[in-house]
Amino acid sequence: MLKANDLRKKIQRKIDRLSDDKLKDILKYLRKLEKVNDNKEEILALAGSWENIDQNLIDDLTINLNKNRNKGKRDYE
């Protein structure tokens, strides 16, 4: 496998040979990659959010889920 520095050089050589219109496409693609990375970081920022949650609340969200949903349905009927 190529080292990161070698990979960057290889990518740079390929970019240098591209036409101007293709450079715009490459820039759009890189922006998408950055956005995906940002989204992953936002999601990971939530890791551990439920670590200290009260057991009664967890039970209410899981064990009693169907009962709570049905209770909510009756309110709308």
DRENPA-3360 file (N, C-alpha, C; in nm, 2 decimals, always signed):
BEGIN
1 = MLKANDLR = +0.08/-0.12/+0.00/+0.00/+0.00/+0.00/+0.09/+0.12/+0.00 ~ +0.04/+0.23/-0.07/+0.12/+0.35/-0.08/+0.11/+0.43/+0.05 ~ +0.22/+0.49/+0.08/+0.22/+0.58/+0.19/+0.14/+0.71/+0.16 ~ +0.09/+0.78/+0.26/+0.01/+0.89/+0.23/+0.08/+1.00/+0.15 ~ +0.21/+1.02/+0.17/+0.28/+1.12/+0.10/+0.29/+1.08/-0.05 ~ +0.32/+0.95/-0.07/+0.33/+0.90/-0.21/+0.20/+0.91/-0.28 ~ +0.09/+0.88/-0.21/-0.04/+0.89/-0.26/-0.08/+1.03/-0.30 ~ -0.04/+1.13/-0.21/-0.07/+1.27/-0.24/+0.00/+1.31/-0.37;
9 = KKIQRKID = +0.13/+1.27/-0.39/+0.20/+1.30/-0.51/+0.14/+1.25/-0.63 ~ +0.10/+1.12/-0.62/+0.03/+1.05/-0.73/-0.10/+1.13/-0.77 ~ -0.17/+1.16/-0.67/-0.30/+1.23/-0.70/-0.27/+1.37/-0.76 ~ -0.17/+1.44/-0.71/-0.13/+1.57/-0.76/-0.09/+1.56/-0.91 ~ -0.01/+1.46/-0.94/+0.03/+1.44/-1.08/-0.09/+1.42/-1.17 ~ -0.19/+1.34/-1.13/-0.31/+1.32/-1.21/-0.39/+1.45/-1.22 ~ -0.40/+1.53/-1.11/-0.47/+1.65/-1.12/-0.41/+1.75/-1.21 ~ -0.27/+1.75/-1.21/-0.20/+1.85/-1.30/-0.23/+1.82/-1.45;
17 = RLSDDKLK = -0.27/+1.70/-1.48/-0.30/+1.67/-1.62/-0.44/+1.69/-1.66 ~ -0.53/+1.72/-1.57/-0.67/+1.74/-1.60/-0.70/+1.87/-1.66 ~ -0.81/+1.87/-1.74/-0.86/+2.00/-1.80/-0.92/+2.08/-1.70 ~ -0.94/+2.21/-1.73/-1.00/+2.31/-1.63/-1.14/+2.27/-1.59 ~ -1.22/+2.22/-1.68/-1.36/+2.18/-1.64/-1.36/+2.06/-1.55 ~ -1.26/+1.97/-1.56/-1.25/+1.86/-1.47/-1.21/+1.90/-1.33 ~ -1.13/+2.01/-1.33/-1.08/+2.06/-1.20/-1.20/+2.10/-1.11 ~ -1.30/+2.16/-1.18/-1.42/+2.20/-1.11/-1.49/+2.08/-1.05;
25 = DILKYLRK = -1.50/+1.97/-1.13/-1.56/+1.85/-1.08/-1.48/+1.79/-0.96 ~ -1.35/+1.79/-0.97/-1.27/+1.74/-0.86/-1.30/+1.83/-0.73 ~ -1.31/+1.96/-0.75/-1.33/+2.04/-0.63/-1.47/+2.01/-0.57 ~ -1.57/+1.99/-0.65/-1.70/+1.95/-0.60/-1.70/+1.82/-0.53 ~ -1.62/+1.73/-0.58/-1.61/+1.60/-0.52/-1.54/+1.61/-0.38 ~ -1.43/+1.69/-0.38/-1.36/+1.71/-0.25/-1.45/+1.77/-0.15 ~ -1.53/+1.87/-0.19/-1.62/+1.93/-0.10/-1.72/+1.83/-0.04 ~ -1.77/+1.74/-0.13/-1.86/+1.63/-0.08/-1.79/+1.54/+0.02;
33 = LEKVNDNK = -1.67/+1.51/-0.01/-1.59/+1.42/+0.09/-1.58/+1.49/+0.22 ~ -1.55/+1.62/+0.22/-1.53/+1.70/+0.34/-1.67/+1.70/+0.42 ~ -1.78/+1.72/+0.35/-1.91/+1.72/+0.41/-1.94/+1.59/+0.48 ~ -1.91/+1.48/+0.41/-1.93/+1.35/+0.47/-1.85/+1.33/+0.60 ~ -1.73/+1.38/+0.59/-1.64/+1.37/+0.71/-1.70/+1.45/+0.83 ~ -1.75/+1.57/+0.79/-1.80/+1.66/+0.89/-1.93/+1.60/+0.96 ~ -2.01/+1.53/+0.87/-2.13/+1.46/+0.92/-2.09/+1.35/+1.02 ~ -1.99/+1.28/+0.98/-1.95/+1.17/+1.07/-1.90/+1.22/+1.20;
41 = EEILALAG = -1.83/+1.33/+1.20/-1.78/+1.39/+1.33/-1.90/+1.44/+1.41 ~ -2.00/+1.49/+1.35/-2.12/+1.54/+1.42/-2.19/+1.42/+1.49 ~ -2.20/+1.31/+1.42/-2.26/+1.19/+1.47/-2.18/+1.14/+1.59 ~ -2.05/+1.13/+1.57/-1.96/+1.08/+1.67/-1.96/+1.17/+1.80 ~ -1.99/+1.29/+1.78/-2.00/+1.38/+1.89/-2.11/+1.34/+1.99 ~ -2.21/+1.27/+1.94/-2.32/+1.22/+2.02/-2.28/+1.09/+2.10 ~ -2.17/+1.03/+2.07/-2.13/+0.91/+2.13/-2.12/+0.93/+2.28 ~ -2.18/+0.84/+2.36/-2.17/+0.85/+2.50/-2.28/+0.93/+2.56;
49 = SWENIDQN = -2.37/+0.99/+2.47/-2.47/+1.08/+2.52/-2.57/+1.01/+2.62 ~ -2.58/+0.88/+2.60/-2.68/+0.80/+2.68/-2.61/+0.73/+2.79 ~ -2.48/+0.75/+2.81/-2.40/+0.68/+2.91/-2.46/+0.69/+3.05 ~ -2.50/+0.80/+3.09/-2.55/+0.82/+3.23/-2.70/+0.83/+3.24 ~ -2.77/+0.78/+3.14/-2.92/+0.79/+3.14/-2.98/+0.70/+3.25 ~ -3.09/+0.75/+3.31/-3.16/+0.68/+3.42/-3.22/+0.55/+3.36 ~ -3.21/+0.44/+3.44/-3.26/+0.31/+3.39/-3.41/+0.31/+3.37 ~ -3.48/+0.39/+3.45/-3.63/+0.40/+3.44/-3.66/+0.46/+3.30;
57 = LIDDLTIN = -3.59/+0.56/+3.26/-3.61/+0.62/+3.13/-3.58/+0.52/+3.02 ~ -3.47/+0.45/+3.03/-3.44/+0.35/+2.93/-3.55/+0.24/+2.92 ~ -3.60/+0.20/+3.03/-3.71/+0.10/+3.03/-3.83/+0.16/+2.96 ~ -3.86/+0.29/+2.99/-3.97/+0.35/+2.93/-3.96/+0.36/+2.78 ~ -3.84/+0.39/+2.74/-3.81/+0.40/+2.59/-3.81/+0.27/+2.52 ~ -3.78/+0.16/+2.59/-3.76/+0.03/+2.53/-3.88/-0.07/+2.56 ~ -3.88/-0.11/+2.69/-3.98/-0.21/+2.73/-4.12/-0.16/+2.71 ~ -4.15/-0.04/+2.74/-4.28/+0.02/+2.74/-4.31/+0.09/+2.61;
65 = LNKNRNKG = -4.23/+0.07/+2.51/-4.24/+0.14/+2.38/-4.38/+0.12/+2.32 ~ -4.42/-0.01/+2.30/-4.55/-0.03/+2.23/-4.67/+0.02/+2.31 ~ -4.66/+0.01/+2.44/-4.77/+0.06/+2.53/-4.78/+0.22/+2.51 ~ -4.66/+0.28/+2.51/-4.66/+0.43/+2.50/-4.71/+0.47/+2.36 ~ -4.67/+0.40/+2.26/-4.72/+0.43/+2.12/-4.87/+0.42/+2.11 ~ -4.92/+0.31/+2.17/-5.07/+0.29/+2.16/-5.14/+0.39/+2.24 ~ -5.09/+0.43/+2.35/-5.15/+0.54/+2.44/-5.15/+0.67/+2.35 ~ -5.05/+0.70/+2.28/-5.05/+0.82/+2.20/-5.15/+0.81/+2.08;
73 = KRDYE = -5.17/+0.69/+2.03/-5.27/+0.68/+1.92/-5.41/+0.71/+1.97 ~ -5.44/+0.67/+2.09/-5.57/+0.69/+2.14/-5.60/+0.84/+2.16 ~ -5.49/+0.92/+2.18/-5.51/+1.06/+2.20/-5.55/+1.13/+2.07 ~ -5.52/+1.07/+1.95/-5.55/+1.13/+1.82/-5.68/+1.08/+1.76 ~ -5.73/+0.97/+1.82/-5.85/+0.91/+1.76/-5.97/+0.97/+1.80;
% end
